[in-house]
Amino acid sequence: MEVRIGIVNAPRELNFESTQSSAEVEAAVSAALGSGAGTLELRDEHGSLFIVPTAGIAYVQVGSEESRRVGFVA
């Protein structure tokens, strides 16, 4: 699923594909923001770790878990 994180005062957003479910990503974001943790940690589908300071998060957009279709539709 696609995850987009907007960063305060940054012209671009952090965009990556994750193997985590939308519920897992939502729980991680809520826990990081609610507990006052200094960082949000998420992994992409290749195992790379993204560490984002919670003070700099403008928004988090979690895409649907449906995979993208490739090809032509008749």
N, CA, C and O atoms as a Tripos MOL2 file, in Angstrom:
@<TRIPOS>MOLECULE
protein
  296   295    74     0     0
PROTEIN
NO_CHARGES

@<TRIPOS>ATOM
      1 N           0.8240   -1.1600    0.0000 N.3       1 MET1
      2 CA          0.0000    0.0000    0.0000 C.3       1 MET1
      3 C           0.8740    1.2310    0.0000 C.2       1 MET1
      4 O           2.0020    1.2110    0.4940 O.2       1 MET1
      5 N           0.3430    2.3060   -0.5600 N.am      2 GLU2
      6 CA          1.0920    3.5540   -0.6750 C.3       2 GLU2
      7 C           0.9080    4.4010    0.5830 C.2       2 GLU2
      8 O          -0.2060    4.5630    1.0810 O.2       2 GLU2
      9 N           2.0150    4.9350    1.0840 N.am      3 VAL3
     10 CA          2.0040    5.8150    2.2470 C.3       3 VAL3
     11 C           2.6590    7.1310    1.8350 C.2       3 VAL3
     12 O           3.7440    7.1340    1.2550 O.2       3 VAL3
     13 N           1.9970    8.2430    2.1350 N.am      4 ARG4
     14 CA          2.5450    9.5800    1.8670 C.3       4 ARG4
     15 C           2.5840   10.3490    3.1750 C.2       4 ARG4
     16 O           1.5990   10.3970    3.9110 O.2       4 ARG4
     17 N           3.7320   10.9510    3.4560 N.am      5 ILE5
     18 CA          3.8940   11.7460    4.6650 C.3       5 ILE5
     19 C           4.3280   13.1380    4.2510 C.2       5 ILE5
     20 O           5.3750   13.3180    3.6290 O.2       5 ILE5
     21 N           3.5080   14.1230    4.6040 N.am      6 GLY6
     22 CA          3.8390   15.5140    4.3400 C.3       6 GLY6
     23 C           4.6890   16.0510    5.4750 C.2       6 GLY6
     24 O           4.3970   15.8140    6.6470 O.2       6 GLY6
     25 N           5.7400   16.7740    5.1250 N.am      7 ILE7
     26 CA          6.6660   17.3290    6.1030 C.3       7 ILE7
     27 C           6.4880   18.8460    6.1430 C.2       7 ILE7
     28 O           6.4130   19.4960    5.1000 O.2       7 ILE7
     29 N           6.4230   19.4010    7.3470 N.am      8 VAL8
     30 CA          6.2670   20.8380    7.5290 C.3       8 VAL8
     31 C           7.4570   21.5700    6.9090 C.2       8 VAL8
     32 O           8.6070   21.1750    7.1000 O.2       8 VAL8
     33 N           7.1690   22.6410    6.1660 N.am      9 ASN9
     34 CA          8.1820   23.4880    5.5210 C.3       9 ASN9
     35 C           9.0590   22.7400    4.5220 C.2       9 ASN9
     36 O          10.2050   23.1250    4.2910 O.2       9 ASN9
     37 N           8.5310   21.6840    3.9350 N.am     10 ALA10
     38 CA          9.2550   20.9400    2.8960 C.3      10 ALA10
     39 C           8.3740   20.9090    1.6460 C.2      10 ALA10
     40 O           7.1840   20.6050    1.7420 O.2      10 ALA10
     41 N           8.9350   21.2150    0.4830 N.am     11 PRO11
     42 CA          8.1220   21.2660   -0.7310 C.3      11 PRO11
     43 C           7.6850   19.8970   -1.2470 C.2      11 PRO11
     44 O           6.7320   19.8030   -2.0200 O.2      11 PRO11
     45 N           8.3650   18.8500   -0.8330 N.am     12 ARG12
     46 CA          8.0300   17.5110   -1.3040 C.3      12 ARG12
     47 C           7.5590   16.6580   -0.1450 C.2      12 ARG12
     48 O           7.8150   16.9640    1.0190 O.2      12 ARG12
     49 N           6.8630   15.5790   -0.4850 N.am     13 GLU13
     50 CA          6.3970   14.6550    0.5350 C.3      13 GLU13
     51 C           7.1850   13.3540    0.4580 C.2      13 GLU13
     52 O           7.7780   13.0340   -0.5720 O.2      13 GLU13
     53 N           7.1850   12.6160    1.5500 N.am     14 LEU14
     54 CA          7.8120   11.3010    1.6000 C.3      14 LEU14
     55 C           6.7800   10.3120    1.0990 C.2      14 LEU14
     56 O           5.6790   10.2390    1.6450 O.2      14 LEU14
     57 N           7.1200    9.5440    0.0620 N.am     15 ASN15
     58 CA          6.1760    8.6480   -0.5960 C.3      15 ASN15
     59 C           6.8370    7.2920   -0.7750 C.2      15 ASN15
     60 O           7.9130    7.1990   -1.3660 O.2      15 ASN15
     61 N           6.1950    6.2260   -0.2620 N.am     16 PHE16
     62 CA          6.7530    4.8870   -0.4150 C.3      16 PHE16
     63 C           5.6610    3.8360   -0.3340 C.2      16 PHE16
     64 O           4.5620    4.1090    0.1490 O.2      16 PHE16
     65 N           5.9630    2.6410   -0.8060 N.am     17 GLU17
     66 CA          5.0580    1.4950   -0.7410 C.3      17 GLU17
     67 C           5.4200    0.6600    0.4770 C.2      17 GLU17
     68 O           6.5960    0.3980    0.7300 O.2      17 GLU17
     69 N           4.4130    0.2430    1.2280 N.am     18 SER18
     70 CA          4.6380   -0.5240    2.4450 C.3      18 SER18
     71 C           3.8860   -1.8440    2.3750 C.2      18 SER18
     72 O           2.8360   -1.9390    1.7390 O.2      18 SER18
     73 N           4.4280   -2.8590    3.0310 N.am     19 THR19
     74 CA          3.7460   -4.1470    3.1130 C.3      19 THR19
     75 C           2.8400   -4.2090    4.3330 C.2      19 THR19
     76 O           2.0800   -5.1640    4.4900 O.2      19 THR19
     77 N           2.9090   -3.1960    5.2030 N.am     20 GLN20
     78 CA          2.0440   -3.1530    6.3760 C.3      20 GLN20
     79 C           0.6160   -2.8410    5.9460 C.2      20 GLN20
     80 O           0.3900   -2.1890    4.9260 O.2      20 GLN20
     81 N          -0.3440   -3.3150    6.7360 N.am     21 SER21
     82 CA         -1.7410   -3.0100    6.4390 C.3      21 SER21
     83 C          -2.0410   -1.5730    6.8400 C.2      21 SER21
     84 O          -1.2750   -0.9470    7.5710 O.2      21 SER21
     85 N          -3.1630   -1.0630    6.3550 N.am     22 SER22
     86 CA         -3.5390    0.3060    6.6950 C.3      22 SER22
     87 C          -3.7910    0.4500    8.1860 C.2      22 SER22
     88 O          -3.5110    1.5010    8.7640 O.2      22 SER22
     89 N          -4.3150   -0.5910    8.8140 N.am     23 ALA23
     90 CA         -4.5520   -0.5610   10.2630 C.3      23 ALA23
     91 C          -3.2320   -0.4890   11.0330 C.2      23 ALA23
     92 O          -3.1410    0.2100   12.0420 O.2      23 ALA23
     93 N          -2.2170   -1.2050   10.5630 N.am     24 GLU24
     94 CA         -0.9030   -1.1700   11.2210 C.3      24 GLU24
     95 C          -0.2520    0.1980   11.0920 C.2      24 GLU24
     96 O           0.3150    0.7090   12.0570 O.2      24 GLU24
     97 N          -0.3290    0.7940    9.9090 N.am     25 VAL25
     98 CA          0.2450    2.1250    9.6980 C.3      25 VAL25
     99 C          -0.4970    3.1490   10.5390 C.2      25 VAL25
    100 O           0.1230    4.0030   11.1740 O.2      25 VAL25
    101 N          -1.8270    3.0680   10.5480 N.am     26 GLU26
    102 CA         -2.6290    3.9950   11.3470 C.3      26 GLU26
    103 C          -2.3020    3.8700   12.8320 C.2      26 GLU26
    104 O          -2.2050    4.8780   13.5310 O.2      26 GLU26
    105 N          -2.1310    2.6470   13.3160 N.am     27 ALA27
    106 CA         -1.8000    2.4350   14.7230 C.3      27 ALA27
    107 C          -0.4160    2.9870   15.0580 C.2      27 ALA27
    108 O          -0.2230    3.5700   16.1250 O.2      27 ALA27
    109 N           0.5430    2.8100   14.1580 N.am     28 ALA28
    110 CA          1.9000    3.3140   14.3950 C.3      28 ALA28
    111 C           1.9140    4.8360   14.4330 C.2      28 ALA28
    112 O           2.5800    5.4340   15.2780 O.2      28 ALA28
    113 N           1.1750    5.4680   13.5100 N.am     29 VAL29
    114 CA          1.1140    6.9340   13.4670 C.3      29 VAL29
    115 C           0.4170    7.4630   14.7210 C.2      29 VAL29
    116 O           0.9050    8.3970   15.3560 O.2      29 VAL29
    117 N          -0.7120    6.8730   15.0740 N.am     30 SER30
    118 CA         -1.4520    7.3140   16.2570 C.3      30 SER30
    119 C          -0.6360    7.1380   17.5250 C.2      30 SER30
    120 O          -0.6540    8.0020   18.4010 O.2      30 SER30
    121 N           0.0810    6.0240   17.6300 N.am     31 ALA31
    122 CA          0.9040    5.7730   18.8100 C.3      31 ALA31
    123 C           2.0410    6.7810   18.9080 C.2      31 ALA31
    124 O           2.3250    7.2930   19.9910 O.2      31 ALA31
    125 N           2.6920    7.0700   17.7890 N.am     32 ALA32
    126 CA          3.8170    8.0090   17.7900 C.3      32 ALA32
    127 C           3.3590    9.4210   18.1290 C.2      32 ALA32
    128 O           4.0250   10.1230   18.8900 O.2      32 ALA32
    129 N           2.2350    9.8410   17.5760 N.am     33 LEU33
    130 CA          1.7430   11.1900   17.8300 C.3      33 LEU33
    131 C           1.0900   11.3120   19.2070 C.2      33 LEU33
    132 O           1.2320   12.3390   19.8710 O.2      33 LEU33
    133 N           0.3770   10.2750   19.6360 N.am     34 GLY34
    134 CA         -0.3380   10.3170   20.8980 C.3      34 GLY34
    135 C           0.5430   10.1760   22.1230 C.2      34 GLY34
    136 O           0.2440   10.7460   23.1730 O.2      34 GLY34
    137 N           1.6260    9.4210   22.0000 N.am     35 SER35
    138 CA          2.4820    9.1600   23.1630 C.3      35 SER35
    139 C           3.5480   10.2320   23.3640 C.2      35 SER35
    140 O           4.2590   10.2320   24.3690 O.2      35 SER35
    141 N           3.6530   11.1400   22.4050 N.am     36 GLY36
    142 CA          4.6860   12.1650   22.5110 C.3      36 GLY36
    143 C           6.0560   11.6530   22.1090 C.2      36 GLY36
    144 O           7.0730   12.2670   22.4320 O.2      36 GLY36
    145 N           6.0870   10.5190   21.3970 N.am     37 ALA37
    146 CA          7.3640    9.9860   20.9160 C.3      37 ALA37
    147 C           7.9910   10.9840   19.9540 C.2      37 ALA37
    148 O           7.2830   11.7110   19.2570 O.2      37 ALA37
    149 N           9.2840   11.0160   19.9190 N.am     38 GLY38
    150 CA          9.9800   11.9740   19.0740 C.3      38 GLY38
    151 C          10.0000   11.6100   17.6090 C.2      38 GLY38
    152 O          10.2130   12.4720   16.7570 O.2      38 GLY38
    153 N           9.7780   10.3250   17.2990 N.am     39 THR39
    154 CA          9.8750    9.8910   15.9040 C.3      39 THR39
    155 C           8.7810    8.8920   15.5470 C.2      39 THR39
    156 O           8.2230    8.2120   16.4080 O.2      39 THR39
    157 N           8.4970    8.8270   14.2630 N.am     40 LEU40
    158 CA          7.6180    7.8200   13.6770 C.3      40 LEU40
    159 C           8.4980    6.9350   12.8180 C.2      40 LEU40
    160 O           9.2570    7.4350   11.9880 O.2      40 LEU40
    161 N           8.4090    5.6240   13.0040 N.am     41 GLU41
    162 CA          9.2270    4.6820   12.2470 C.3      41 GLU41
    163 C           8.3400    3.7500   11.4420 C.2      41 GLU41
    164 O           7.4710    3.0720   11.9900 O.2      41 GLU41
    165 N           8.5700    3.7220   10.1190 N.am     42 LEU42
    166 CA          7.8350    2.8360    9.2150 C.3      42 LEU42
    167 C           8.8220    2.1970    8.2450 C.2      42 LEU42
    168 O           9.8570    2.7790    7.9230 O.2      42 LEU42
    169 N           8.4870    0.9900    7.7830 N.am     43 ARG43
    170 CA          9.3310    0.2720    6.8140 C.3      43 ARG43
    171 C           8.6130    0.1810    5.4750 C.2      43 ARG43
    172 O           7.3910    0.0500    5.4100 O.2      43 ARG43
    173 N           9.4170    0.2560    4.3930 N.am     44 ASP44
    174 CA          8.8320    0.0930    3.0670 C.3      44 ASP44
    175 C           8.8930   -1.3730    2.6600 C.2      44 ASP44
    176 O           9.3420   -2.2220    3.4300 O.2      44 ASP44
    177 N           8.4380   -1.6630    1.4470 N.am     45 GLU45
    178 CA          8.3580   -3.0470    0.9760 C.3      45 GLU45
    179 C           9.7290   -3.6880    0.7390 C.2      45 GLU45
    180 O           9.8270   -4.9070    0.6000 O.2      45 GLU45
    181 N          10.7810   -2.8740    0.6920 N.am     46 HIS46
    182 CA         12.1310   -3.3940    0.4900 C.3      46 HIS46
    183 C          12.8950   -3.5310    1.8050 C.2      46 HIS46
    184 O          14.0500   -3.9570    1.8110 O.2      46 HIS46
    185 N          12.2570   -3.1730    2.9130 N.am     47 GLY47
    186 CA         12.8830   -3.2830    4.2230 C.3      47 GLY47
    187 C          13.6030   -2.0290    4.6820 C.2      47 GLY47
    188 O          14.2020   -2.0320    5.7580 O.2      47 GLY47
    189 N          13.5640   -0.9530    3.8980 N.am     48 SER48
    190 CA         14.1950    0.3020    4.3120 C.3      48 SER48
    191 C          13.3880    0.9220    5.4410 C.2      48 SER48
    192 O          12.1580    0.8690    5.4410 O.2      48 SER48
    193 N          14.0840    1.5080    6.3980 N.am     49 LEU49
    194 CA         13.4450    2.1270    7.5530 C.3      49 LEU49
    195 C          13.3790    3.6310    7.3570 C.2      49 LEU49
    196 O          14.3890    4.2650    7.0520 O.2      49 LEU49
    197 N          12.1920    4.2050    7.5320 N.am     50 PHE50
    198 CA         11.9820    5.6420    7.4570 C.3      50 PHE50
    199 C          11.7100    6.1440    8.8640 C.2      50 PHE50
    200 O          10.7710    5.6920    9.5190 O.2      50 PHE50
    201 N          12.5320    7.0790    9.3290 N.am     51 ILE51
    202 CA         12.3650    7.6780   10.6470 C.3      51 ILE51
    203 C          12.0490    9.1470   10.4410 C.2      51 ILE51
    204 O          12.8670    9.9000    9.9130 O.2      51 ILE51
    205 N          10.8510    9.5520   10.8640 N.am     52 VAL52
    206 CA         10.3790   10.9180   10.6540 C.3      52 VAL52
    207 C          10.1280   11.5570   12.0170 C.2      52 VAL52
    208 O           9.4290   10.9700   12.8440 O.2      52 VAL52
    209 N          10.6820   12.7480   12.2730 N.am     53 PRO53
    210 CA         10.3880   13.4380   13.5330 C.3      53 PRO53
    211 C           8.9010   13.8050   13.6000 C.2      53 PRO53
    212 O           8.3680   14.3970   12.6620 O.2      53 PRO53
    213 N           8.2440   13.4620   14.6830 N.am     54 THR54
    214 CA          6.8040   13.7110   14.7890 C.3      54 THR54
    215 C           6.4800   15.2020   14.7950 C.2      54 THR54
    216 O           5.3840   15.5880   14.3850 O.2      54 THR54
    217 N           7.3850   16.0340   15.2390 N.am     55 ALA55
    218 CA          7.1390   17.4780   15.2520 C.3      55 ALA55
    219 C           7.0550   18.0440   13.8420 C.2      55 ALA55
    220 O           6.4730   19.1110   13.6420 O.2      55 ALA55
    221 N           7.6310   17.3440   12.8550 N.am     56 GLY56
    222 CA          7.6460   17.8420   11.4840 C.3      56 GLY56
    223 C           6.5670   17.2540   10.5980 C.2      56 GLY56
    224 O           6.5180   17.5680    9.4090 O.2      56 GLY56
    225 N           5.6990   16.4090   11.1380 N.am     57 ILE57
    226 CA          4.6680   15.7650   10.3240 C.3      57 ILE57
    227 C           3.5000   16.7210   10.1080 C.2      57 ILE57
    228 O           2.8810   17.1920   11.0620 O.2      57 ILE57
    229 N           3.2110   16.9990    8.8430 N.am     58 ALA58
    230 CA          2.0590   17.8370    8.5030 C.3      58 ALA58
    231 C           0.8220   16.9620    8.3090 C.2      58 ALA58
    232 O          -0.2630   17.3040    8.7810 O.2      58 ALA58
    233 N           0.9840   15.8270    7.6110 N.am     59 TYR59
    234 CA         -0.1170   14.8930    7.3930 C.3      59 TYR59
    235 C           0.4390   13.5390    7.0080 C.2      59 TYR59
    236 O           1.5880   13.4230    6.5820 O.2      59 TYR59
    237 N          -0.3940   12.5040    7.1630 N.am     60 VAL60
    238 CA         -0.0640   11.1520    6.7200 C.3      60 VAL60
    239 C          -1.2520   10.6510    5.9180 C.2      60 VAL60
    240 O          -2.3810   10.6350    6.4070 O.2      60 VAL60
    241 N          -0.9900   10.2440    4.6850 N.am     61 GLN61
    242 CA         -2.0360    9.7080    3.8190 C.3      61 GLN61
    243 C          -1.7340    8.2450    3.5810 C.2      61 GLN61
    244 O          -0.6470    7.8860    3.1290 O.2      61 GLN61
    245 N          -2.7110    7.3990    3.8900 N.am     62 VAL62
    246 CA         -2.5520    5.9580    3.7140 C.3      62 VAL62
    247 C          -3.4680    5.5390    2.5780 C.2      62 VAL62
    248 O          -4.6820    5.7330    2.6410 O.2      62 VAL62
    249 N          -2.8720    4.9570    1.5310 N.am     63 GLY63
    250 CA         -3.6500    4.5280    0.3770 C.3      63 GLY63
    251 C          -4.3890    3.2360    0.6400 C.2      63 GLY63
    252 O          -4.2710    2.6450    1.7130 O.2      63 GLY63
    253 N          -5.1450    2.8070   -0.3380 N.am     64 SER64
    254 CA         -5.9040    1.5650   -0.2090 C.3      64 SER64
    255 C          -4.9680    0.3740   -0.3540 C.2      64 SER64
    256 O          -3.8690    0.4880   -0.8970 O.2      64 SER64
    257 N          -5.4190   -0.7520    0.1340 N.am     65 GLU65
    258 CA         -4.6050   -1.9640    0.0820 C.3      65 GLU65
    259 C          -4.7590   -2.7040   -1.2400 C.2      65 GLU65
    260 O          -4.1230   -3.7370   -1.4490 O.2      65 GLU65
    261 N          -5.5960   -2.1860   -2.1320 N.am     66 GLU66
    262 CA         -5.7920   -2.8020   -3.4380 C.3      66 GLU66
    263 C          -4.5740   -2.5370   -4.2990 C.2      66 GLU66
    264 O          -4.0810   -1.4110   -4.3550 O.2      66 GLU66
    265 N          -4.0810   -3.5780   -4.9770 N.am     67 SER67
    266 CA         -2.9060   -3.3920   -5.8290 C.3      67 SER67
    267 C          -3.3040   -2.6840   -7.1200 C.2      67 SER67
    268 O          -4.4530   -2.7480   -7.5580 O.2      67 SER67
    269 N          -2.3330   -2.0160   -7.7100 N.am     68 ARG68
    270 CA         -2.5790   -1.3050   -8.9570 C.3      68 ARG68
    271 C          -2.6900   -2.2900  -10.1080 C.2      68 ARG68
    272 O          -1.9980   -3.3070  -10.1520 O.2      68 ARG68
    273 N          -3.5670   -1.9670  -11.0240 N.am     69 ARG69
    274 CA         -3.7270   -2.8140  -12.2030 C.3      69 ARG69
    275 C          -2.8260   -2.2980  -13.3020 C.2      69 ARG69
    276 O          -2.6700   -1.0890  -13.4780 O.2      69 ARG69
    277 N          -2.2400   -3.2110  -14.0310 N.am     70 VAL70
    278 CA         -1.3330   -2.8440  -15.1180 C.3      70 VAL70
    279 C          -1.9180   -3.4160  -16.4040 C.2      70 VAL70
    280 O          -2.3930   -4.5520  -16.4330 O.2      70 VAL70
    281 N          -1.8780   -2.6220  -17.4560 N.am     71 GLY71
    282 CA         -2.3500   -3.1070  -18.7430 C.3      71 GLY71
    283 C          -3.5690   -2.3440  -19.2140 C.2      71 GLY71
    284 O          -3.9670   -1.3400  -18.6230 O.2      71 GLY71
    285 N          -4.1420   -2.8330  -20.2740 N.am     72 PHE72
    286 CA         -5.3120   -2.1930  -20.8840 C.3      72 PHE72
    287 C          -6.5720   -2.9070  -20.4690 C.2      72 PHE72
    288 O          -6.5830   -4.1260  -20.2970 O.2      72 PHE72
    289 N          -7.6310   -2.1480  -20.3090 N.am     73 VAL73
    290 CA         -8.9350   -2.7210  -19.9780 C.3      73 VAL73
    291 C          -9.7980   -2.6400  -21.2330 C.2      73 VAL73
    292 O          -9.9380   -1.5750  -21.8330 O.2      73 VAL73
    293 N         -10.3710   -3.7660  -21.6190 N.am     74 ALA74
    294 CA        -11.1870   -3.8010  -22.8400 C.3      74 ALA74
    295 C         -12.6320   -3.5570  -22.5370 C.2      74 ALA74
    296 O         -13.4610   -3.5520  -23.4470 O.2      74 ALA74
@<TRIPOS>BOND
     1     1     2 1
     2     2     3 1
     3     3     4 2
     4     3     5 am
     5     5     6 1
     6     6     7 1
     7     7     8 2
     8     7     9 am
     9     9    10 1
    10    10    11 1
    11    11    12 2
    12    11    13 am
    13    13    14 1
    14    14    15 1
    15    15    16 2
    16    15    17 am
    17    17    18 1
    18    18    19 1
    19    19    20 2
    20    19    21 am
    21    21    22 1
    22    22    23 1
    23    23    24 2
    24    23    25 am
    25    25    26 1
    26    26    27 1
    27    27    28 2
    28    27    29 am
    29    29    30 1
    30    30    31 1
    31    31    32 2
    32    31    33 am
    33    33    34 1
    34    34    35 1
    35    35    36 2
    36    35    37 am
    37    37    38 1
    38    38    39 1
    39    39    40 2
    40    39    41 am
    41    41    42 1
    42    42    43 1
    43    43    44 2
    44    43    45 am
    45    45    46 1
    46    46    47 1
    47    47    48 2
    48    47    49 am
    49    49    50 1
    50    50    51 1
    51    51    52 2
    52    51    53 am
    53    53    54 1
    54    54    55 1
    55    55    56 2
    56    55    57 am
    57    57    58 1
    58    58    59 1
    59    59    60 2
    60    59    61 am
    61    61    62 1
    62    62    63 1
    63    63    64 2
    64    63    65 am
    65    65    66 1
    66    66    67 1
    67    67    68 2
    68    67    69 am
    69    69    70 1
    70    70    71 1
    71    71    72 2
    72    71    73 am
    73    73    74 1
    74    74    75 1
    75    75    76 2
    76    75    77 am
    77    77    78 1
    78    78    79 1
    79    79    80 2
    80    79    81 am
    81    81    82 1
    82    82    83 1
    83    83    84 2
    84    83    85 am
    85    85    86 1
    86    86    87 1
    87    87    88 2
    88    87    89 am
    89    89    90 1
    90    90    91 1
    91    91    92 2
    92    91    93 am
    93    93    94 1
    94    94    95 1
    95    95    96 2
    96    95    97 am
    97    97    98 1
    98    98    99 1
    99    99   100 2
   100    99   101 am
   101   101   102 1
   102   102   103 1
   103   103   104 2
   104   103   105 am
   105   105   106 1
   106   106   107 1
   107   107   108 2
   108   107   109 am
   109   109   110 1
   110   110   111 1
   111   111   112 2
   112   111   113 am
   113   113   114 1
   114   114   115 1
   115   115   116 2
   116   115   117 am
   117   117   118 1
   118   118   119 1
   119   119   120 2
   120   119   121 am
   121   121   122 1
   122   122   123 1
   123   123   124 2
   124   123   125 am
   125   125   126 1
   126   126   127 1
   127   127   128 2
   128   127   129 am
   129   129   130 1
   130   130   131 1
   131   131   132 2
   132   131   133 am
   133   133   134 1
   134   134   135 1
   135   135   136 2
   136   135   137 am
   137   137   138 1
   138   138   139 1
   139   139   140 2
   140   139   141 am
   141   141   142 1
   142   142   143 1
   143   143   144 2
   144   143   145 am
   145   145   146 1
   146   146   147 1
   147   147   148 2
   148   147   149 am
   149   149   150 1
   150   150   151 1
   151   151   152 2
   152   151   153 am
   153   153   154 1
   154   154   155 1
   155   155   156 2
   156   155   157 am
   157   157   158 1
   158   158   159 1
   159   159   160 2
   160   159   161 am
   161   161   162 1
   162   162   163 1
   163   163   164 2
   164   163   165 am
   165   165   166 1
   166   166   167 1
   167   167   168 2
   168   167   169 am
   169   169   170 1
   170   170   171 1
   171   171   172 2
   172   171   173 am
   173   173   174 1
   174   174   175 1
   175   175   176 2
   176   175   177 am
   177   177   178 1
   178   178   179 1
   179   179   180 2
   180   179   181 am
   181   181   182 1
   182   182   183 1
   183   183   184 2
   184   183   185 am
   185   185   186 1
   186   186   187 1
   187   187   188 2
   188   187   189 am
   189   189   190 1
   190   190   191 1
   191   191   192 2
   192   191   193 am
   193   193   194 1
   194   194   195 1
   195   195   196 2
   196   195   197 am
   197   197   198 1
   198   198   199 1
   199   199   200 2
   200   199   201 am
   201   201   202 1
   202   202   203 1
   203   203   204 2
   204   203   205 am
   205   205   206 1
   206   206   207 1
   207   207   208 2
   208   207   209 am
   209   209   210 1
   210   210   211 1
   211   211   212 2
   212   211   213 am
   213   213   214 1
   214   214   215 1
   215   215   216 2
   216   215   217 am
   217   217   218 1
   218   218   219 1
   219   219   220 2
   220   219   221 am
   221   221   222 1
   222   222   223 1
   223   223   224 2
   224   223   225 am
   225   225   226 1
   226   226   227 1
   227   227   228 2
   228   227   229 am
   229   229   230 1
   230   230   231 1
   231   231   232 2
   232   231   233 am
   233   233   234 1
   234   234   235 1
   235   235   236 2
   236   235   237 am
   237   237   238 1
   238   238   239 1
   239   239   240 2
   240   239   241 am
   241   241   242 1
   242   242   243 1
   243   243   244 2
   244   243   245 am
   245   245   246 1
   246   246   247 1
   247   247   248 2
   248   247   249 am
   249   249   250 1
   250   250   251 1
   251   251   252 2
   252   251   253 am
   253   253   254 1
   254   254   255 1
   255   255   256 2
   256   255   257 am
   257   257   258 1
   258   258   259 1
   259   259   260 2
   260   259   261 am
   261   261   262 1
   262   262   263 1
   263   263   264 2
   264   263   265 am
   265   265   266 1
   266   266   267 1
   267   267   268 2
   268   267   269 am
   269   269   270 1
   270   270   271 1
   271   271   272 2
   272   271   273 am
   273   273   274 1
   274   274   275 1
   275   275   276 2
   276   275   277 am
   277   277   278 1
   278   278   279 1
   279   279   280 2
   280   279   281 am
   281   281   282 1
   282   282   283 1
   283   283   284 2
   284   283   285 am
   285   285   286 1
   286   286   287 1
   287   287   288 2
   288   287   289 am
   289   289   290 1
   290   290   291 1
   291   291   292 2
   292   291   293 am
   293   293   294 1
   294   294   295 1
   295   295   296 2
@<TRIPOS>SUBSTRUCTURE
     1 MET1         2 RESIDUE 1 A MET
     2 GLU2         6 RESIDUE 1 A GLU
     3 VAL3        10 RESIDUE 1 A VAL
     4 ARG4        14 RESIDUE 1 A ARG
     5 ILE5        18 RESIDUE 1 A ILE
     6 GLY6        22 RESIDUE 1 A GLY
     7 ILE7        26 RESIDUE 1 A ILE
     8 VAL8        30 RESIDUE 1 A VAL
     9 ASN9        34 RESIDUE 1 A ASN
    10 ALA10       38 RESIDUE 1 A ALA
    11 PRO11       42 RESIDUE 1 A PRO
    12 ARG12       46 RESIDUE 1 A ARG
    13 GLU13       50 RESIDUE 1 A GLU
    14 LEU14       54 RESIDUE 1 A LEU
    15 ASN15       58 RESIDUE 1 A ASN
    16 PHE16       62 RESIDUE 1 A PHE
    17 GLU17       66 RESIDUE 1 A GLU
    18 SER18       70 RESIDUE 1 A SER
    19 THR19       74 RESIDUE 1 A THR
    20 GLN20       78 RESIDUE 1 A GLN
    21 SER21       82 RESIDUE 1 A SER
    22 SER22       86 RESIDUE 1 A SER
    23 ALA23       90 RESIDUE 1 A ALA
    24 GLU24       94 RESIDUE 1 A GLU
    25 VAL25       98 RESIDUE 1 A VAL
    26 GLU26      102 RESIDUE 1 A GLU
    27 ALA27      106 RESIDUE 1 A ALA
    28 ALA28      110 RESIDUE 1 A ALA
    29 VAL29      114 RESIDUE 1 A VAL
    30 SER30      118 RESIDUE 1 A SER
    31 ALA31      122 RESIDUE 1 A ALA
    32 ALA32      126 RESIDUE 1 A ALA
    33 LEU33      130 RESIDUE 1 A LEU
    34 GLY34      134 RESIDUE 1 A GLY
    35 SER35      138 RESIDUE 1 A SER
    36 GLY36      142 RESIDUE 1 A GLY
    37 ALA37      146 RESIDUE 1 A ALA
    38 GLY38      150 RESIDUE 1 A GLY
    39 THR39      154 RESIDUE 1 A THR
    40 LEU40      158 RESIDUE 1 A LEU
    41 GLU41      162 RESIDUE 1 A GLU
    42 LEU42      166 RESIDUE 1 A LEU
    43 ARG43      170 RESIDUE 1 A ARG
    44 ASP44      174 RESIDUE 1 A ASP
    45 GLU45      178 RESIDUE 1 A GLU
    46 HIS46      182 RESIDUE 1 A HIS
    47 GLY47      186 RESIDUE 1 A GLY
    48 SER48      190 RESIDUE 1 A SER
    49 LEU49      194 RESIDUE 1 A LEU
    50 PHE50      198 RESIDUE 1 A PHE
    51 ILE51      202 RESIDUE 1 A ILE
    52 VAL52      206 RESIDUE 1 A VAL
    53 PRO53      210 RESIDUE 1 A PRO
    54 THR54      214 RESIDUE 1 A THR
    55 ALA55      218 RESIDUE 1 A ALA
    56 GLY56      222 RESIDUE 1 A GLY
    57 ILE57      226 RESIDUE 1 A ILE
    58 ALA58      230 RESIDUE 1 A ALA
    59 TYR59      234 RESIDUE 1 A TYR
    60 VAL60      238 RESIDUE 1 A VAL
    61 GLN61      242 RESIDUE 1 A GLN
    62 VAL62      246 RESIDUE 1 A VAL
    63 GLY63      250 RESIDUE 1 A GLY
    64 SER64      254 RESIDUE 1 A SER
    65 GLU65      258 RESIDUE 1 A GLU
    66 GLU66      262 RESIDUE 1 A GLU
    67 SER67      266 RESIDUE 1 A SER
    68 ARG68      270 RESIDUE 1 A ARG
    69 ARG69      274 RESIDUE 1 A ARG
    70 VAL70      278 RESIDUE 1 A VAL
    71 GLY71      282 RESIDUE 1 A GLY
    72 PHE72      286 RESIDUE 1 A PHE
    73 VAL73      290 RESIDUE 1 A VAL
    74 ALA74      294 RESIDUE 1 A ALA
